[in-house]
Amino acid sequence: MRRPPCPAGFAARLAARLAAAVAAAGILIAVLAPAASAHATLLFTSPADGSAVPASPAVITLTFNENVSFTGTPVTLAGADGRPLGLGTPRLSQGRSVLSLPVTERLADGVYTVTWQVISADGDLVGSQFRFAVGPAPAALGSTAAAQPSSPGQWPAAVLRWLLFAGLAVALGGLAGRALAAWFRGGARGTLAGTVRCPLPAPWALRGALLGAVASAGLAALDLGGGSVAGGLEHFSVPRLLSGSAGVIIAVEFGSFAAAAALARLRRPGWAVLPLLAVVVAEGLRAHPEDVVPAGGAVLTWAHLLAAALWAGMLLYVVRAALAWRASPASVQGLVKAYARVAAWLFALVVGTGVIEALLLVPLSDLFTTGYGRVLVVKAGLVGVTAVLAVAGRLWLRRRPAAGAGAARVTRIESGTLAAVLAAAAALTTFAAPSLASSGGALPFPPPASGPVVPLGGLAGEVSIYAAASAGQLVLTLSAPEENGAAEPQYGVSVTLAAPGGAATAVPARGCGPGCFVAPARWARGDNLLTIRATATGWTGGTASLDVPWPPAPGAGALRHAVALLQRTPAMTVFERVTSSAASAYFSAHQSPVSGSQFLSVEPYASGVAPLEDLAAEAGGEHLLLLGFPGDSISVALTLDASGRIARETLTDPGHLITRAFAYPDK
């Protein structure tokens, strides 16, 4: 008997039942099947990746987030020349998650590369490499050859500070020059023909103050941008600017220039003098002589800068007045003669204070061998040329000028050379003074940094180290664990510095407050190795080595990107080790499954902003982001992978050294 055809509805129901059965089977398989294993993640290494150790390590240790295995030779060690070095028999411990290999020969000072390859629990091969340095005189961790020391933003800083000095001279010297011209015109009334009708040019106080304010704003951006004005403007932050003494001084100068501009606009030139003098005071606190002779150095700078600004600014005003009075040659000659008497005293003050500053800041042996010394020689030469022009201009006063001539040509040229003198003075502020290397007197507080600052941290025994490396100097802040009722420890420190490919040299350090030491430093392009031996009474001291990458790049964008990625991470595993003494072992690593937001809630950089943010390139496409929190003596080193995500973290605070590694679900 023939079966009737199946209706369409029956076929549809049959297809739906088959689909449901397939889906249920898939769910059952997914539930019963074991979860796929992620690749093994390297959590910690000893020596640490990118670190510097003061002596040859006895063992190389790699710690993974899961059990691993290997075949053949899982780890090789090579020197900077690529020559393989001897390692002992590899050994797995702690549930096969820690791989250790003894170093069978003493490693000489230098940089070493560890290449590793292991088998993950899922059977896949994983491997990579890391580097570390040994001793106080390694070659560069990077491939960049040694170069002359450099400071990012040095020349933009010199130009901006020149504009600041020029604005101060135009404003303050202009007001003084107008007062001199008014005094001369009043005293000469009725004795010189035509003097009564001689107009007084405007002193340009408003223009000078605005120029100084713009220059101060540029210096603020340069400070925030780590040597880049554009970077500072993009990430401008007043709290960050005010977190350091250099930023505070820049802010005071900007506010003073702005106040002077407002008073000049309101036609209160006499009152505008006060904020302009505040700029002179701020410069005295910032300048090099204050670092060598506290209090006395500031007074020396005040006298030198004030005399130079008045000398240059008054001459500019006198030249302008002479052009306005050129119809009255006798008046021009009389005004120049009055200025000459004042300028003679100002010249003597500039030369006298300049000689004293030179004796304090530059040993004769460094006069032609350092950048500071060479610029100082150029400045002295310009002052000499200006003096010759001034004498020639005074000789002009002995003869009667022709009508309509204005001031003598040499007098006009003299004003130009004074502008060059101010430019040389501005350039000097961007170089480190050589005498900081030989002056042993303690300072009441650390000198302000110039340009970008590289924050670093380490642990020497039980003594925590916070280091701030900036153009020409190194500031160290030492701290020991706190004990109730214990006396404040007495700290001591010795420092050696090795440029890339160079030998280590001792760097003299002197005190700058409790637990604070400052030392001169000439950073070469590449990785500079600091070896620091720190002591503290009542606590175990030790030796720590810090790698200073120079020049640094601005790291604000990288930090914001890394924080944004963490905030979008729903789950990850953080592996953490903590120690309070470099002389003892780490506490056992423990792991915590957390979300990115939970982890950030306890981190100092949770907001995506840090007072100091620097970025340095690492091997294998990774980058090292260095963060500093000077107020708390906290430094954070974040290793970022190729996507900008945090792979490892080393945090140093007073009393602790914390290392963390991050495992993400997609690894």
C-alpha positions as CSV (number, residue, x, y, z in Angstrom):
1,M,0.0,0.0,0.0
2,R,1.4,3.4,-0.9
3,R,2.2,5.7,2.0
4,P,0.8,9.2,1.7
5,P,3.4,12.0,1.5
6,C,4.4,13.7,4.8
7,P,2.8,17.0,5.4
8,A,5.0,20.1,5.5
9,G,4.2,20.7,9.1
10,F,5.5,17.3,10.2
11,A,8.8,18.0,8.3
12,A,9.3,21.3,10.1
13,R,8.6,19.7,13.5
14,L,11.1,17.0,12.7
15,A,13.8,19.5,11.7
16,A,13.3,21.5,14.9
17,R,13.6,18.4,17.1
18,L,16.9,17.4,15.4
19,A,18.3,20.9,15.8
20,A,17.4,20.8,19.5
21,A,19.0,17.5,19.9
22,V,22.2,18.7,18.3
23,A,22.3,21.8,20.5
24,A,21.8,19.7,23.7
25,A,24.5,17.4,22.6
26,G,26.8,20.4,22.1
27,I,26.0,21.7,25.5
28,L,26.6,18.4,27.1
29,I,30.0,18.0,25.4
30,A,31.0,21.5,26.5
31,V,30.1,20.7,30.1
32,L,31.7,17.3,30.2
33,A,34.8,18.2,28.2
34,P,37.8,19.6,30.1
35,A,38.5,23.3,29.7
36,A,41.1,24.2,27.2
37,S,44.4,25.2,28.8
38,A,45.9,28.6,28.1
39,H,49.5,28.9,27.3
40,A,52.0,29.2,30.2
41,T,52.8,32.7,31.2
42,L,56.2,33.7,32.6
43,L,55.5,35.5,35.9
44,F,58.8,36.3,37.5
45,T,62.5,36.0,36.7
46,S,65.6,36.2,38.8
47,P,67.4,38.3,37.9
48,A,64.4,40.4,37.0
49,D,63.8,41.3,33.4
50,G,65.6,44.5,32.5
51,S,67.2,44.8,35.9
52,A,70.8,45.4,37.0
53,V,72.4,43.3,39.7
54,P,75.6,44.4,41.4
55,A,77.2,40.9,41.3
56,S,77.1,37.7,39.2
57,P,74.0,35.7,40.0
58,A,74.4,32.1,41.2
59,V,71.1,30.9,39.8
60,I,68.7,31.9,37.0
61,T,65.1,31.2,38.0
62,L,61.9,31.4,35.9
63,T,58.5,31.2,37.6
64,F,55.4,30.3,35.5
65,N,51.7,30.4,36.2
66,E,51.2,26.7,35.6
67,N,53.1,23.5,35.4
68,V,55.6,23.3,32.5
69,S,57.9,20.7,31.1
70,F,60.8,20.8,28.7
71,T,62.9,18.7,26.3
72,G,66.6,19.3,25.6
73,T,68.0,22.6,26.8
74,P,65.2,24.9,27.9
75,V,67.3,28.0,28.7
76,T,70.4,29.5,27.2
77,L,72.5,32.4,28.4
78,A,74.5,34.7,26.1
79,G,76.7,37.7,26.6
80,A,76.6,40.9,24.7
81,D,78.8,39.4,22.0
82,G,76.4,36.5,21.5
83,R,78.8,33.9,23.0
84,P,76.9,31.2,24.9
85,L,77.8,30.9,28.6
86,G,77.6,27.9,30.9
87,L,74.5,26.9,32.7
88,G,74.0,23.8,34.9
89,T,71.3,21.1,34.8
90,P,67.8,22.6,34.7
91,R,65.5,21.6,37.6
92,L,61.7,22.0,38.0
93,S,60.3,22.6,41.5
94,Q,57.1,23.8,43.2
95,G,54.8,21.6,41.2
96,R,56.9,22.0,38.1
97,S,56.1,25.7,37.8
98,V,59.6,27.0,38.7
99,L,62.5,26.4,36.5
100,S,66.0,26.9,37.9
101,L,69.4,26.7,36.4
102,P,72.7,27.3,38.2
103,V,75.2,29.6,36.6
104,T,78.4,27.6,36.3
105,E,80.8,30.5,35.7
106,R,81.2,34.0,37.1
107,L,79.6,36.5,34.9
108,A,81.8,39.6,34.2
109,D,80.3,43.1,34.1
110,G,78.1,43.4,31.1
111,V,74.6,42.7,29.7
112,Y,73.2,39.2,29.3
113,T,70.3,37.7,27.3
114,V,68.4,34.7,28.6
115,T,66.5,32.8,25.9
116,W,63.9,30.2,27.1
117,Q,61.5,27.7,25.7
118,V,59.2,25.4,27.6
119,I,56.1,23.2,27.0
120,S,52.8,24.4,28.4
121,A,50.3,22.1,30.0
122,D,48.3,22.1,26.8
123,G,51.3,20.7,24.9
124,D,52.2,23.9,23.0
125,L,55.7,25.4,23.0
126,V,56.1,28.9,24.4
127,G,59.3,30.9,24.7
128,S,60.8,34.3,24.7
129,Q,63.9,36.1,26.1
130,F,64.8,38.7,28.7
131,R,67.9,40.7,29.6
132,F,69.7,41.7,32.7
133,A,72.9,43.5,33.5
134,V,75.7,42.6,36.0
135,G,78.1,44.9,37.7
136,P,78.6,48.6,37.8
137,A,80.0,48.9,34.2
138,P,77.7,47.2,31.7
139,A,77.4,48.0,28.1
140,A,74.1,49.5,26.8
141,L,71.1,47.3,27.3
142,G,69.9,48.5,23.9
143,S,71.8,48.5,20.7
144,T,72.3,52.3,20.6
145,A,75.9,53.3,20.7
146,A,77.1,55.6,23.4
147,A,76.5,59.2,22.5
148,Q,77.0,62.6,24.0
149,P,74.8,63.4,27.1
150,S,71.5,64.9,26.0
151,S,68.6,66.4,27.7
152,P,65.2,66.3,26.0
153,G,63.8,69.9,25.6
154,Q,67.1,71.5,26.6
155,W,67.2,74.0,23.7
156,P,63.5,74.7,23.7
157,A,64.0,75.4,27.5
158,A,66.9,77.7,26.7
159,V,64.8,79.7,24.1
160,L,61.8,80.0,26.4
161,R,64.0,81.1,29.4
162,W,65.7,83.7,27.1
163,L,62.2,85.0,26.2
164,L,61.4,85.1,29.9
165,F,64.6,87.1,30.7
166,A,63.9,89.4,27.7
167,G,60.3,90.0,28.9
168,L,61.6,90.8,32.4
169,A,64.3,93.2,31.0
170,V,61.8,94.9,28.7
171,A,59.2,95.4,31.4
172,L,61.3,96.1,34.5
173,G,64.1,97.9,32.7
174,G,61.6,99.8,30.6
175,L,59.9,101.1,33.7
176,A,63.3,102.1,35.2
177,G,64.4,103.7,31.9
178,R,61.2,105.8,31.7
179,A,61.8,106.9,35.3
180,L,65.3,107.9,34.4
181,A,64.1,109.8,31.3
182,A,61.4,111.6,33.3
183,W,63.9,112.6,35.9
184,F,66.3,113.9,33.3
185,R,63.6,115.8,31.4
186,G,62.4,117.4,34.6
187,G,65.9,118.4,35.8
188,A,66.8,119.8,32.4
189,R,63.7,121.8,31.9
190,G,64.5,125.3,30.8
191,T,68.3,124.6,30.4
192,L,68.2,122.6,27.2
193,A,66.4,124.0,24.2
194,G,63.5,121.9,23.2
195,T,63.7,119.5,26.1
196,V,60.3,120.5,27.4
197,R,58.7,119.2,24.2
198,C,60.5,115.9,24.2
199,P,57.8,113.1,24.6
200,L,58.4,110.1,26.9
201,P,57.8,106.8,25.0
202,A,55.7,104.2,26.6
203,P,57.8,101.8,28.7
204,W,56.5,98.5,27.0
205,A,55.8,97.1,30.5
206,L,52.6,95.4,29.2
207,R,54.4,93.9,26.2
208,G,57.3,92.6,28.3
209,A,55.1,91.2,31.0
210,L,53.0,89.4,28.4
211,L,56.1,88.0,26.8
212,G,57.3,86.7,30.1
213,A,53.9,85.1,30.8
214,V,53.9,83.3,27.5
215,A,57.5,82.1,28.1
216,S,56.5,80.9,31.6
217,A,53.5,79.0,30.1
218,G,55.8,77.4,27.6
219,L,58.2,76.3,30.3
220,A,55.2,74.8,32.2
221,A,54.2,72.8,29.1
222,L,57.8,71.7,28.6
223,D,58.0,70.5,32.2
224,L,54.7,68.6,32.0
225,G,55.6,67.2,28.5
226,G,58.9,65.7,29.5
227,G,60.8,68.0,27.1
228,S,58.0,68.4,24.6
229,V,55.9,71.5,24.6
230,A,53.2,69.9,22.4
231,G,53.0,66.9,24.8
232,G,52.7,69.2,27.8
233,L,49.9,71.2,26.2
234,E,48.0,68.0,25.3
235,H,48.2,66.7,28.8
236,F,48.2,70.0,30.8
237,S,47.5,69.5,34.5
238,V,48.0,72.1,37.2
239,P,48.2,69.6,40.0
240,R,50.9,67.8,38.2
241,L,52.7,71.0,37.6
242,L,52.6,71.9,41.3
243,S,53.7,68.5,42.4
244,G,57.4,69.5,42.0
245,S,59.4,72.5,43.1
246,A,60.4,73.4,39.5
247,G,56.7,73.5,38.6
248,V,55.9,75.7,41.6
249,I,58.5,78.2,40.6
250,I,57.3,78.3,37.0
251,A,53.7,78.8,38.3
252,V,54.9,81.7,40.5
253,E,56.7,83.3,37.6
254,F,53.6,83.0,35.4
255,G,51.4,84.5,38.0
256,S,53.8,87.4,38.6
257,F,54.0,88.2,35.0
258,A,50.3,88.1,34.6
259,A,49.8,90.4,37.6
260,A,52.3,92.8,36.2
261,A,50.5,92.8,32.8
262,A,47.2,93.5,34.5
263,L,48.7,96.4,36.5
264,A,50.3,97.8,33.4
265,R,47.0,97.6,31.5
266,L,45.3,99.4,34.4
267,R,48.0,102.2,34.1
268,R,49.6,101.3,37.5
269,P,53.2,100.9,36.3
270,G,54.6,101.6,39.7
271,W,52.7,98.8,41.3
272,A,53.7,96.5,38.3
273,V,57.3,96.6,39.6
274,L,56.4,94.5,42.6
275,P,55.3,91.3,40.8
276,L,58.3,91.8,38.4
277,L,60.6,91.7,41.4
278,A,58.9,88.5,42.5
279,V,60.1,86.9,39.2
280,V,63.6,87.9,40.2
281,V,63.2,86.3,43.6
282,A,61.8,83.1,42.1
283,E,64.7,82.8,39.6
284,G,67.1,83.2,42.6
285,L,65.6,80.2,44.3
286,R,65.7,78.1,41.1
287,A,69.2,79.1,39.9
288,H,72.5,77.1,40.3
289,P,74.2,79.3,43.0
290,E,71.5,78.5,45.5
291,D,72.4,74.8,45.1
292,V,76.0,75.5,46.1
293,V,75.6,78.3,48.7
294,P,72.1,78.2,50.3
295,A,70.5,81.6,50.9
296,G,73.7,83.4,49.8
297,G,73.5,81.9,46.3
298,A,69.9,83.2,45.9
299,V,71.0,86.7,47.0
300,L,73.9,86.5,44.5
301,T,71.5,85.6,41.7
302,W,69.1,88.3,42.6
303,A,71.8,91.0,42.4
304,H,73.1,89.5,39.1
305,L,69.8,89.1,37.3
306,L,68.3,92.4,38.5
307,A,71.4,94.4,37.4
308,A,71.4,92.6,34.0
309,A,67.7,93.2,33.4
310,L,68.0,96.8,34.3
311,W,71.1,97.3,32.2
312,A,69.5,95.8,29.1
313,G,66.0,97.1,29.6
314,M,67.1,100.7,30.4
315,L,69.4,100.8,27.4
316,L,66.5,99.6,25.1
317,Y,64.3,102.4,26.5
318,V,67.1,105.0,26.1
319,V,67.6,104.0,22.5
320,R,63.8,104.3,21.9
321,A,63.7,107.7,23.7
322,A,66.7,108.9,21.6
323,L,64.9,108.1,18.4
324,A,61.8,110.0,19.7
325,W,64.0,112.9,20.7
326,R,66.2,113.0,17.7
327,A,65.1,116.5,16.8
328,S,66.8,117.7,20.0
329,P,70.4,116.4,19.9
330,A,71.4,118.0,23.1
331,S,68.6,116.2,24.9
332,V,69.6,112.9,23.4
333,Q,73.2,113.4,24.5
334,G,72.2,114.4,28.0
335,L,69.9,111.4,28.4
336,V,72.6,109.0,27.2
337,K,75.1,110.6,29.5
338,A,72.6,110.1,32.5
339,Y,72.1,106.5,31.5
340,A,75.9,106.0,31.2
341,R,76.4,106.9,34.8
342,V,73.7,104.4,36.0
343,A,75.0,101.7,33.5
344,A,78.5,101.9,34.9
345,W,77.3,100.8,38.3
346,L,75.0,98.1,36.8
347,F,77.9,96.8,34.7
348,A,80.2,96.6,37.7
349,L,77.5,94.7,39.6
350,V,76.9,92.3,36.7
351,V,80.6,91.6,36.3
352,G,81.3,91.3,40.0
353,T,78.5,88.9,40.8
354,G,79.2,87.0,37.6
355,V,82.8,86.4,38.6
356,I,81.7,85.2,42.0
357,E,79.2,82.8,40.4
358,A,81.8,81.5,38.0
359,L,84.2,80.8,40.8
360,L,81.5,79.0,42.8
361,L,80.1,76.9,39.9
362,V,82.9,76.1,37.5
363,P,86.4,74.8,38.5
364,L,89.0,76.1,36.1
365,S,89.6,72.5,34.8
366,D,86.0,72.4,33.7
367,L,85.9,75.7,32.0
368,F,86.5,74.4,28.4
369,T,85.6,70.7,28.9
370,T,81.9,71.1,30.0
371,G,78.9,72.5,28.3
372,Y,78.3,74.9,31.2
373,G,81.9,76.1,31.1
374,R,81.9,76.7,27.4
375,V,78.6,78.7,27.4
376,L,80.0,80.7,30.3
377,V,83.1,81.6,28.2
378,V,80.8,82.7,25.4
379,K,78.7,84.8,27.9
380,A,81.9,86.4,29.2
381,G,83.0,87.2,25.7
382,L,79.7,88.9,24.9
383,V,79.9,90.9,28.1
384,G,83.4,92.0,27.0
385,V,82.1,93.0,23.5
386,T,79.2,95.0,25.2
387,A,81.7,96.8,27.4
388,V,83.8,97.8,24.4
389,L,80.7,99.1,22.6
390,A,79.7,101.0,25.8
391,V,83.1,102.7,25.9
392,A,82.8,103.6,22.2
393,G,79.3,105.0,22.9
394,R,80.6,107.1,25.7
395,L,83.3,108.6,23.4
396,W,80.5,109.7,21.2
397,L,79.2,111.8,24.0
398,R,82.3,114.0,23.7
399,R,81.2,115.4,20.3
400,R,78.1,117.1,19.4
401,P,75.8,114.9,17.3
402,A,74.0,116.0,14.2
403,A,70.3,116.9,14.4
404,G,68.0,113.9,13.8
405,A,70.8,111.3,14.4
406,G,69.4,109.8,17.6
407,A,71.7,107.6,19.7
408,A,75.0,106.5,18.3
409,R,75.1,103.4,16.2
410,V,77.4,101.6,18.7
411,T,74.8,102.3,21.4
412,R,72.1,100.7,19.3
413,I,74.4,97.7,18.6
414,E,75.2,97.5,22.4
415,S,71.5,96.8,23.0
416,G,71.7,93.9,20.6
417,T,74.7,92.4,22.3
418,L,72.9,92.7,25.6
419,A,70.1,90.6,24.2
420,A,72.8,88.0,23.3
421,V,74.1,88.1,26.8
422,L,70.6,87.3,28.1
423,A,70.4,84.4,25.6
424,A,73.7,83.0,27.0
425,A,72.4,83.4,30.5
426,A,69.3,81.5,29.6
427,A,71.4,78.7,28.0
428,L,73.4,78.4,31.2
429,T,70.2,77.5,33.2
430,T,69.8,74.3,31.1
431,F,73.3,72.9,31.9
432,A,74.3,71.4,35.2
433,A,77.0,73.3,37.1
434,P,80.2,71.3,37.3
435,S,80.9,72.4,40.9
436,L,78.0,70.3,42.1
437,A,80.5,67.4,41.7
438,S,83.0,68.9,44.1
439,S,80.9,70.8,46.6
440,G,80.4,68.7,49.7
441,G,78.2,71.0,51.8
442,A,74.7,69.8,52.6
443,L,71.6,71.5,51.2
444,P,68.5,72.3,53.1
445,F,66.3,70.8,50.4
446,P,66.8,69.1,47.0
447,P,67.5,71.4,44.1
448,P,64.7,71.6,41.5
449,A,64.9,69.4,38.4
450,S,65.6,70.7,35.0
451,G,63.6,69.1,32.1
452,P,62.1,65.6,32.3
453,V,62.5,63.4,35.4
454,V,63.0,59.6,35.3
455,P,61.6,58.0,38.5
456,L,63.2,54.8,39.7
457,G,63.0,52.7,42.8
458,G,64.8,49.8,44.5
459,L,65.6,48.1,47.8
460,A,69.1,48.0,49.2
461,G,68.9,45.6,52.2
462,E,66.0,47.0,54.2
463,V,66.5,50.6,52.9
464,S,64.1,51.7,50.2
465,I,65.4,54.0,47.5
466,Y,63.4,56.5,45.5
467,A,65.5,58.0,42.7
468,A,64.7,61.0,40.4
469,A,67.1,61.3,37.5
470,S,66.9,64.7,35.6
471,A,69.2,66.7,33.4
472,G,72.5,67.0,35.1
473,Q,71.6,65.6,38.5
474,L,70.3,62.6,40.5
475,V,68.3,63.0,43.7
476,L,68.0,60.0,46.0
477,T,65.4,59.7,48.8
478,L,66.2,56.9,51.3
479,S,63.7,55.5,53.9
480,A,63.8,52.7,56.4
481,P,60.8,50.8,57.9
482,E,59.0,52.8,60.5
483,E,59.1,51.7,64.2
484,N,57.1,53.4,66.9
485,G,59.3,55.4,69.2
486,A,62.5,54.7,67.1
487,A,64.9,57.5,66.4
488,E,65.2,58.8,62.9
489,P,68.0,56.7,61.2
490,Q,71.1,58.4,59.9
491,Y,71.5,57.6,56.3
492,G,74.6,57.2,54.1
493,V,75.0,56.6,50.4
494,S,77.7,56.0,47.8
495,V,77.0,56.0,44.1
496,T,78.7,54.9,40.9
497,L,77.5,55.6,37.4
498,A,78.4,53.8,34.2
499,A,77.4,55.2,30.8
500,P,76.6,52.8,28.0
501,G,79.8,51.0,27.1
502,G,81.8,53.0,29.6
503,A,83.5,52.3,32.9
504,A,81.9,53.0,36.3
505,T,83.0,56.2,38.0
506,A,82.2,57.3,41.5
507,V,79.7,60.1,41.8
508,P,80.0,62.3,44.9
509,A,76.7,62.8,46.7
510,R,75.8,65.3,49.4
511,G,72.9,65.7,51.7
512,C,69.8,67.7,50.8
513,G,67.6,67.0,53.8
514,P,66.7,64.0,56.0
515,G,67.3,60.8,53.9
516,C,67.9,63.0,50.8
517,F,71.1,63.0,48.7
518,V,71.9,64.9,45.5
519,A,74.6,64.1,43.0
520,P,75.7,65.4,39.6
521,A,75.1,63.1,36.7
522,R,75.9,63.2,33.0
523,W,73.4,60.9,31.3
524,A,74.4,59.4,28.0
525,R,71.9,58.3,25.4
526,G,71.0,54.7,26.1
527,D,70.9,52.8,29.4
528,N,72.9,54.2,32.2
529,L,73.6,52.0,35.2
530,L,73.5,53.3,38.7
531,T,75.0,51.3,41.5
532,I,73.9,52.6,44.9
533,R,75.1,51.4,48.3
534,A,72.8,52.7,51.0
535,T,73.1,52.4,54.8
536,A,70.8,53.4,57.7
537,T,71.6,53.2,61.4
538,G,69.6,50.3,63.0
539,W,68.7,48.7,59.7
540,T,70.4,46.4,57.3
541,G,71.8,48.3,54.3
542,G,72.9,46.9,50.9
543,T,73.5,47.6,47.3
544,A,71.0,48.2,44.5
545,S,71.5,48.8,40.8
546,L,69.1,50.9,38.8
547,D,68.9,51.3,35.0
548,V,68.3,54.9,33.9
549,P,67.0,55.0,30.3
550,W,67.9,58.4,28.7
551,P,66.4,60.3,27.1
552,P,62.9,59.4,28.2
553,A,59.8,59.9,26.1
554,P,56.5,61.3,27.5
555,G,54.4,58.4,28.9
556,A,51.0,60.1,29.7
557,G,49.3,58.6,26.6
558,A,50.7,55.1,27.3
559,L,49.4,55.2,30.9
560,R,45.9,56.3,29.9
561,H,45.8,53.6,27.3
562,A,46.9,50.9,29.8
563,V,44.4,52.0,32.4
564,A,41.6,52.1,29.9
565,L,42.5,48.5,28.8
566,L,42.4,47.4,32.5
567,Q,39.1,49.0,33.1
568,R,37.6,47.0,30.2
569,T,39.1,43.7,31.5
570,P,36.4,41.7,33.2
571,A,38.6,39.0,34.6
572,M,42.3,38.3,35.0
573,T,44.8,36.7,37.4
574,V,47.4,38.7,39.3
575,F,50.5,36.9,40.6
576,E,52.2,38.9,43.4
577,R,55.4,38.6,45.4
578,V,56.3,41.0,48.3
579,T,59.5,41.5,50.2
580,S,60.7,44.1,52.8
581,S,64.4,43.3,52.4
582,A,66.5,42.7,49.4
583,A,68.7,40.6,51.7
584,S,65.9,38.1,52.3
585,A,63.8,36.0,50.0
586,Y,60.5,37.0,48.6
587,F,57.4,35.8,50.3
588,S,55.7,33.0,48.3
589,A,53.9,34.2,45.3
590,H,50.1,34.2,45.6
591,Q,47.5,34.6,42.9
592,S,44.3,36.6,42.9
593,P,41.5,36.4,40.3
594,V,40.2,40.0,40.0
595,S,38.8,42.3,37.4
596,G,40.8,45.1,36.0
597,S,38.7,47.7,37.8
598,Q,39.2,45.9,41.2
599,F,42.9,45.8,40.7
600,L,43.0,49.5,39.7
601,S,41.1,50.5,42.8
602,V,44.2,50.0,45.0
603,E,46.8,51.3,42.6
604,P,48.3,54.8,42.8
605,Y,47.8,55.3,39.0
606,A,44.1,54.4,39.0
607,S,43.1,57.8,37.7
608,G,45.3,57.4,34.6
609,V,47.6,60.3,35.7
610,A,50.8,60.3,37.7
611,P,53.1,63.2,38.6
612,L,55.9,61.6,36.6
613,E,55.3,59.5,33.5
614,D,58.2,58.3,31.2
615,L,58.3,55.7,28.5
616,A,61.3,53.7,27.4
617,A,61.6,51.0,24.7
618,E,62.3,47.4,25.7
619,A,63.1,44.3,23.7
620,G,60.6,42.2,21.8
621,G,58.1,45.1,21.1
622,E,57.6,45.8,24.8
623,H,57.8,49.2,26.5
624,L,58.7,50.2,30.0
625,L,56.5,52.8,31.6
626,L,58.1,54.5,34.6
627,L,55.8,56.3,37.0
628,G,56.8,58.4,40.0
629,F,54.9,59.8,43.0
630,P,57.5,62.0,44.7
631,G,55.3,63.0,47.5
632,D,55.0,59.4,48.7
633,S,58.4,58.2,47.5
634,I,56.6,55.6,45.3
635,S,57.9,54.4,42.0
636,V,56.1,52.0,39.6
637,A,57.7,50.3,36.6
638,L,55.1,48.8,34.2
639,T,56.1,46.5,31.4
640,L,53.6,47.0,28.5
641,D,53.2,44.4,25.8
642,A,52.8,45.2,22.1
643,S,49.1,46.1,22.6
644,G,49.9,48.5,25.5
645,R,48.5,46.1,28.1
646,I,50.3,45.7,31.5
647,A,52.3,42.5,31.5
648,R,54.4,43.0,34.7
649,E,54.6,45.6,37.4
650,T,57.3,46.4,40.0
651,L,56.2,48.8,42.7
652,T,58.6,50.3,45.3
653,D,57.4,52.2,48.3
654,P,59.0,52.9,51.7
655,G,59.5,49.4,53.2
656,H,58.4,47.2,50.4
657,L,59.3,45.9,46.9
658,I,56.3,44.4,45.1
659,T,56.4,42.5,41.8
660,R,53.3,41.4,40.0
661,A,52.6,39.5,36.8
662,F,49.3,39.5,34.9
663,A,47.6,36.6,33.1
664,Y,44.7,37.4,30.9
665,P,42.1,34.9,29.7
666,D,43.0,35.2,26.1
667,K,46.7,34.2,26.8
